[in-house]
Amino acid sequence: MTALVFLVLSLDTALLASAGVKFSFTAPNAKKIKVYGSFNGWSKGYVLVKAGSGIWEQSVELQRGRYEYKYLVDGKWQHDARLPTINDGLLGKNNVVIVR
C-alpha cells in the first residue's frame, strides 16, 4: 500500500525573489561551494564565487516557480540555517525560494 503525503508551504515560510536569484552562503574557510537545486533537477551545480569576508555568491536566472536548493561546501551538503527550510525526505533540510 502506498501512502500519499501532501505538504503545504505557505508564502511566509519561503524566500521570495524575482527572476534573478542571488544565492549567497557564508563559509570563511571553504575552498569550493556549489549550489544545486530542483531548478535543474539537482544535476548541475552552479559555482559560487568568493565575494569577501567569507561570503560566496552566484546569481542564477530562474523562471517563476518554487524551488528547493542546497549547497555543496567542500564536498559536504549544507543548507543555510538563516533562510527558510523544508525537510528533504532524507533526514536533512533544503532551502526554499519562490520566484515571482
Secondary structure, DSSP 4 states (H G I P E B T S, - for coil): ----------GGGSEEE-SEEEEEEE-TT-S-EEEEEGGGTT--PEEPEEEETTEEEEEEE--SEEEEEEEEETTEEE--TTS-EEE-SSSSEEEEEEE-
